[in-house]
Amino acid sequence: MDSTPLNHLHFVFIPLMAPGHLLSMVDMAKLFARRKVKVSIVTTPLNSIQFQASIDREIQSGSPIQILHVQFPCAEAGLPEGCESVDTLPSMDLLNNFNIAMELLQRPLEELLEKQRPFPSCIIADKHIICVARVADKLNVPRIIFDGKNCFFLLCNHNLNKCKVHEAVSGEEKFLVPGMPHRIELRRSQLPGILNPGTDLKLHAYREKDEGMTS
Protein backbone atom coordinates (compact mmCIF):
# COMPACT_ATOMS: atom_id res chain seq x y z
CA MET A 1 0.00 0.00 0.00
CA ASP A 2 2.96 2.36 0.63
CA SER A 3 3.75 2.51 -3.10
CA THR A 4 0.14 3.24 -4.12
CA PRO A 5 -0.48 6.87 -5.17
CA LEU A 6 -2.66 8.71 -2.66
CA ASN A 7 -5.35 9.43 -5.22
CA HIS A 8 -5.74 5.69 -5.81
CA LEU A 9 -6.31 4.85 -2.15
CA HIS A 10 -9.87 4.37 -0.94
CA PHE A 11 -10.67 4.03 2.76
CA VAL A 12 -14.14 2.81 3.72
CA PHE A 13 -15.47 3.66 7.18
CA ILE A 14 -18.34 1.58 8.61
CA PRO A 15 -19.40 2.99 11.99
CA LEU A 16 -21.76 1.46 14.51
CA MET A 17 -25.22 3.00 14.45
CA ALA A 18 -24.97 4.76 17.82
CA PRO A 19 -24.10 8.48 18.11
CA GLY A 20 -21.00 8.09 20.28
CA HIS A 21 -19.48 5.60 17.85
CA LEU A 22 -20.83 7.11 14.63
CA LEU A 23 -19.69 10.69 15.14
CA SER A 24 -16.22 9.67 16.33
CA MET A 25 -15.63 7.67 13.15
CA VAL A 26 -17.03 10.46 10.98
CA ASP A 27 -14.48 12.85 12.51
CA MET A 28 -11.71 10.34 11.75
CA ALA A 29 -12.96 9.89 8.19
CA LYS A 30 -12.83 13.65 7.60
CA LEU A 31 -9.22 13.76 8.77
CA PHE A 32 -8.30 11.01 6.30
CA ALA A 33 -10.04 12.82 3.44
CA ARG A 34 -8.18 16.03 4.19
CA ARG A 35 -5.01 14.13 3.29
CA LYS A 36 -6.48 13.79 -0.21
CA VAL A 37 -7.28 10.07 -0.12
CA LYS A 38 -10.75 8.98 -1.14
CA VAL A 39 -13.00 8.21 1.81
CA SER A 40 -16.45 6.62 1.92
CA ILE A 41 -18.65 6.49 5.02
CA VAL A 42 -21.16 3.65 4.88
CA THR A 43 -24.29 4.07 6.97
CA THR A 44 -28.07 4.09 6.75
CA PRO A 45 -30.14 7.01 5.41
CA LEU A 46 -31.49 8.06 8.81
CA ASN A 47 -28.08 7.92 10.48
CA SER A 48 -26.47 10.03 7.79
CA ILE A 49 -28.80 12.95 8.58
CA GLN A 50 -26.75 13.66 11.72
CA PHE A 51 -23.59 14.53 9.80
CA GLN A 52 -24.64 15.18 6.19
CA ALA A 53 -24.14 18.94 6.54
CA SER A 54 -20.59 18.57 7.85
CA ILE A 55 -19.70 16.20 4.99
CA ASP A 56 -21.14 18.66 2.47
CA ARG A 57 -18.80 21.31 3.88
CA GLU A 58 -15.84 18.94 3.56
CA ILE A 59 -16.72 18.27 -0.09
CA GLN A 60 -17.01 22.01 -0.78
CA SER A 61 -13.52 22.49 0.69
CA GLY A 62 -12.11 19.90 -1.71
CA SER A 63 -12.00 16.75 0.41
CA PRO A 64 -12.67 13.54 -1.59
CA ILE A 65 -15.28 12.15 0.79
CA GLN A 66 -18.73 10.67 0.24
CA ILE A 67 -21.56 8.94 2.08
CA LEU A 68 -22.75 5.55 0.85
CA HIS A 69 -26.15 4.32 1.99
CA VAL A 70 -27.29 0.83 2.91
CA GLN A 71 -30.86 0.11 3.87
CA PHE A 72 -31.19 -1.12 7.45
CA PRO A 73 -33.26 -4.36 7.51
CA CYS A 74 -35.65 -3.34 10.28
CA ALA A 75 -38.59 -5.49 9.21
CA GLU A 76 -36.46 -8.58 8.51
CA ALA A 77 -34.95 -8.38 12.02
CA GLY A 78 -38.24 -7.70 13.82
CA LEU A 79 -37.57 -4.02 14.53
CA PRO A 80 -40.05 -1.15 14.21
CA GLU A 81 -39.56 0.89 11.05
CA GLY A 82 -37.04 3.68 11.55
CA CYS A 83 -35.07 2.01 14.33
CA GLU A 84 -31.72 2.40 12.61
CA SER A 85 -29.69 3.39 15.68
CA VAL A 86 -29.24 1.96 19.17
CA ASP A 87 -30.60 5.16 20.73
CA THR A 88 -33.87 4.86 18.78
CA LEU A 89 -34.77 1.42 20.14
CA PRO A 90 -38.02 1.65 22.15
CA SER A 91 -36.74 -1.10 24.49
CA MET A 92 -33.42 -2.77 25.23
CA ASP A 93 -35.31 -6.05 24.77
CA LEU A 94 -34.86 -5.33 21.04
CA LEU A 95 -31.06 -5.17 21.23
CA ASN A 96 -30.72 -8.74 19.98
CA ASN A 97 -32.95 -7.85 17.03
CA PHE A 98 -30.68 -4.88 16.33
CA ASN A 99 -27.66 -7.18 16.31
CA ILE A 100 -29.47 -9.52 13.91
CA ALA A 101 -30.15 -6.57 11.61
CA MET A 102 -26.44 -5.71 11.60
CA GLU A 103 -25.63 -9.30 10.65
CA LEU A 104 -28.08 -9.05 7.75
CA LEU A 105 -26.03 -6.17 6.34
CA GLN A 106 -23.34 -8.55 5.11
CA ARG A 107 -24.64 -9.09 1.58
CA PRO A 108 -25.71 -5.46 0.99
CA LEU A 109 -22.24 -4.34 2.12
CA GLU A 110 -20.54 -6.82 -0.19
CA GLU A 111 -22.61 -5.70 -3.16
CA LEU A 112 -22.06 -2.02 -2.38
CA LEU A 113 -18.30 -2.25 -1.93
CA GLU A 114 -17.76 -4.45 -4.97
CA LYS A 115 -19.05 -1.59 -7.15
CA GLN A 116 -16.75 1.08 -5.74
CA ARG A 117 -13.99 2.61 -7.85
CA PRO A 118 -11.27 2.82 -6.92
CA PHE A 119 -11.82 -0.49 -5.19
CA PRO A 120 -11.53 -0.21 -1.39
CA SER A 121 -7.94 -0.28 -0.14
CA CYS A 122 -8.94 -0.73 3.50
CA ILE A 123 -12.08 -1.06 5.61
CA ILE A 124 -12.18 0.63 9.01
CA ALA A 125 -15.17 -0.72 10.92
CA ASP A 126 -16.55 -0.62 14.42
CA LYS A 127 -15.70 -3.81 16.25
CA HIS A 128 -19.38 -4.43 17.06
CA ILE A 129 -20.32 -4.87 13.37
CA ILE A 130 -19.09 -8.44 13.23
CA CYS A 131 -20.22 -9.24 9.68
CA VAL A 132 -17.65 -6.79 8.29
CA ALA A 133 -14.94 -9.37 9.02
CA ARG A 134 -16.58 -11.75 6.55
CA VAL A 135 -17.09 -8.94 4.02
CA ALA A 136 -13.40 -8.00 4.19
CA ASP A 137 -12.33 -11.64 3.85
CA LYS A 138 -14.55 -12.22 0.83
CA LEU A 139 -13.36 -9.04 -0.92
CA ASN A 140 -9.75 -9.61 0.18
CA VAL A 141 -9.54 -6.11 1.67
CA PRO A 142 -7.50 -5.28 4.80
CA ARG A 143 -9.64 -4.43 7.83
CA ILE A 144 -8.91 -2.21 10.81
CA ILE A 145 -11.11 -2.44 13.92
CA PHE A 146 -12.31 0.77 15.57
CA ASP A 147 -12.75 0.57 19.35
CA GLY A 148 -14.02 3.77 20.94
CA LYS A 149 -13.10 2.85 24.49
CA ASN A 150 -10.42 4.91 26.21
CA CYS A 151 -7.04 3.65 27.42
CA PHE A 152 -8.11 3.65 31.09
CA PHE A 153 -11.01 1.30 30.35
CA LEU A 154 -8.86 -0.99 28.22
CA LEU A 155 -6.13 -1.25 30.86
CA CYS A 156 -8.64 -2.00 33.63
CA ASN A 157 -10.30 -4.59 31.43
CA HIS A 158 -6.95 -6.23 30.58
CA ASN A 159 -5.78 -6.37 34.20
CA LEU A 160 -9.07 -7.78 35.47
CA ASN A 161 -9.16 -10.42 32.74
CA LYS A 162 -5.64 -11.40 33.71
CA CYS A 163 -5.92 -11.38 37.52
CA LYS A 164 -9.68 -12.01 37.97
CA VAL A 165 -9.75 -10.41 41.44
CA HIS A 166 -13.35 -9.35 40.83
CA GLU A 167 -14.52 -12.95 40.81
CA ALA A 168 -13.77 -13.32 44.53
CA VAL A 169 -16.09 -10.53 45.73
CA SER A 170 -19.83 -9.95 45.94
CA GLY A 171 -21.71 -7.47 43.79
CA GLU A 172 -21.42 -4.44 46.11
CA GLU A 173 -18.09 -5.26 47.75
CA LYS A 174 -15.22 -3.00 46.71
CA PHE A 175 -12.00 -4.41 45.27
CA LEU A 176 -8.72 -2.86 44.13
CA VAL A 177 -7.99 -2.96 40.39
CA PRO A 178 -4.47 -4.45 40.08
CA GLY A 179 -1.62 -3.05 38.03
CA MET A 180 -2.81 0.57 37.96
CA PRO A 181 -0.54 3.59 38.67
CA HIS A 182 -3.15 4.96 41.11
CA ARG A 183 -5.50 3.36 43.62
CA ILE A 184 -8.65 2.43 41.70
CA GLU A 185 -11.52 0.78 43.57
CA LEU A 186 -14.58 -0.69 41.88
CA ARG A 187 -17.58 -2.80 42.76
CA ARG A 188 -18.43 -5.89 40.75
CA SER A 189 -21.82 -4.37 39.99
CA GLN A 190 -20.04 -1.53 38.14
CA LEU A 191 -18.28 -3.84 35.71
CA PRO A 192 -19.39 -4.36 32.08
CA GLY A 193 -21.40 -7.49 31.35
CA ILE A 194 -18.48 -9.40 29.86
CA LEU A 195 -16.76 -9.26 33.27
CA ASN A 196 -19.94 -9.61 35.28
CA PRO A 197 -22.05 -12.45 33.85
CA GLY A 198 -24.41 -12.39 36.82
CA THR A 199 -25.91 -9.05 35.77
CA ASP A 200 -28.21 -7.97 32.95
CA LEU A 201 -26.08 -8.63 29.87
CA LYS A 202 -28.39 -6.78 27.50
CA LEU A 203 -28.26 -3.62 29.58
CA HIS A 204 -24.50 -3.74 29.99
CA ALA A 205 -23.99 -4.44 26.29
CA TYR A 206 -26.01 -1.33 25.52
CA ARG A 207 -24.00 0.71 28.00
CA GLU A 208 -20.75 -0.47 26.41
CA LYS A 209 -21.92 0.44 22.92
CA ASP A 210 -23.37 3.72 24.08
CA GLU A 211 -20.73 4.89 26.55
CA GLY A 212 -19.17 7.31 24.05
CA MET A 213 -22.32 9.44 24.01
CA THR A 214 -21.62 10.91 27.43
CA SER A 215 -17.83 11.02 27.27
Residue, then its C-alpha position, 0 to 999 in steps of 0.5 A: m500500500d505504501s507505493t500506491p499513489l494517494n489518489h488511488l487509495h480508498f478508505v471505507f469507514i463503517p461505523l456502529m449506528a450509535p451516536g458516540h461511535l458514529l460521530s467519532m468515526v465520521d471525525m476520523a474519516k474527515l481527517f483522512a479525506r483532508r489528506k487527499v485520499k478517497v473516503s467513503i462512510v457507509t451508513t443508513p439514510l437516517n443515520s447520515i442525517q446527523f452529519q450530512a451537513s458537515i460532509d457537504r462542507e468537507i466536499q465544498s472544501g475539496s476533500p474527496i469524501q462521500i456517504l454511501h447508503v445501505q438500507f437497514p433491515c428493520a422489518e427482517a430483524g423484527l424491529p419497528e420501522g425507523c429504528e436504525s440506531v441503538d438510541t432509537l430502540p423503544s426497548m433494550d429487549l430489542l437489542n438482539n434484534f438490532n444485532i441480527a439486523m447488523e448481521l443481515l447487512q453482510r450481503p448489501l455491504e458486499e454488493l455495495l463495496e464491490k461496485q466502488r472505484p477505486f476499489p476499497s484499499c482498507i475497511i475501518a469498521d466498528k468492532h461491534i459490526i461483526c459481519v464486516a470481518r466476513v465482508a473483508d475476507k470475501l473481498n480480500v480487503p485489509r480491515i482495521i477495527f475501531d474501538g471507541k473505548n479509552c485507554f483507562f477502560l482498556l487497561c482496567n479490562h486487561n488487568l481484570n481479565k488477567c488477575k480475575v480479582h473481581e470474581a472473589v467478591s460480591g456485587e457491592e463489595k469493593f476491590l482494588v484494580p491491580g496493576m494501575p498507577h493509582r489506587i482504583e476501587l470498583r464494585r463488581s456491579q459496576l463492571p461491564g457485562i463481559l466481566n460480570p455475567g451475573t448481571d443484565l447482559k443486554l443492559h450492559a452491552y447497551r452501556e458499552k456500545d453507548e458509553g461514548m455518548t456521554s464522554 
